[in-house]
Structures are given as structure tokens and as C-alpha cells.
Amino acid sequence: MQRGVCGRLASALRGTRAQPPAVAQRCVHTSVSRPSPDQSERTWEPPRAFDPALLEFLVCPLSKKPLRYEASTNELINEGLRIAYPIIDGIPNMIPQAARMTHQNKKQEEMEQH
């Protein structure tokens, strides 16, 4: 499916004289068929770290409020809704269904303390 989209994008870009954007160039570049690397040829790469500078642009998709980065759990926290979005390989998963509750409700917390 990706090759079909990239192929159509590549065909459309070939007909233009303007320099295509970088994303389109990567798509066109990946549409060229080449042999896939063998598992033994791949090198291990450490997981990418989250860039806290992204917090300037990211907001909770539910409340549209700013998020806080929690390095110890590698999550983006919405204090108001008490939910945490996981960060996987340096990429925040901002799908609400992927979020977890960070705290139990106060009534349950009080019952557990007594």
C-alpha cells in the first residue's frame, strides 16, 4: 500500500519543476526497489530519547492542555485528567486509548490507607 501511494507521489513530483519537500523526497527514495538487508547485517540501535523541546508544541488530545514529561517512567503526564501517555522509542503515543490512569480516585486511596 505504501509503495502505491509513494509511486503516485513520485509520478506527481516528476511532473513538477519545483523542488519537492524533504518528506516527499524520502518517500520517492524509499519507493525505489532494493534488496532488504539480512537480519545479520542490521546493527542494534539504542532507543531514541524523547526531546523535551517538543513539550512546547504538544498538548493533551483530550483536554488540549500542556503536558509534563516524566523521565522516570518515560511518559507525558496530564495532571488535570490524571493520565499518562507512553513514549515509545522517543515518539509519544498520544492516542487516548493508549494512555493509563496515573492515580486512583481519592475515595479508593482513602479506603486503602485505613
Sequence and secondary structure as in RCSB ss.txt:
>XXXX:A:sequence
MQRGVCGRLASALRGTRAQPPAVAQRCVHTSVSRPSPDQSERTWEPPRAFDPALLEFLVCPLSKKPLRYEASTNE
LINEGLRIAYPIIDGIPNMIPQAARMTHQNKKQEEMEQH
>XXXX:A:secstr
 HHHHHHHHHHHHHT  S   HHHHHHHHHHS      GGG          GGGGGT B TTT  B EEETTTTE
EEETTTTEEEEEETTEE   GGG EESS  HHHHHHHH 
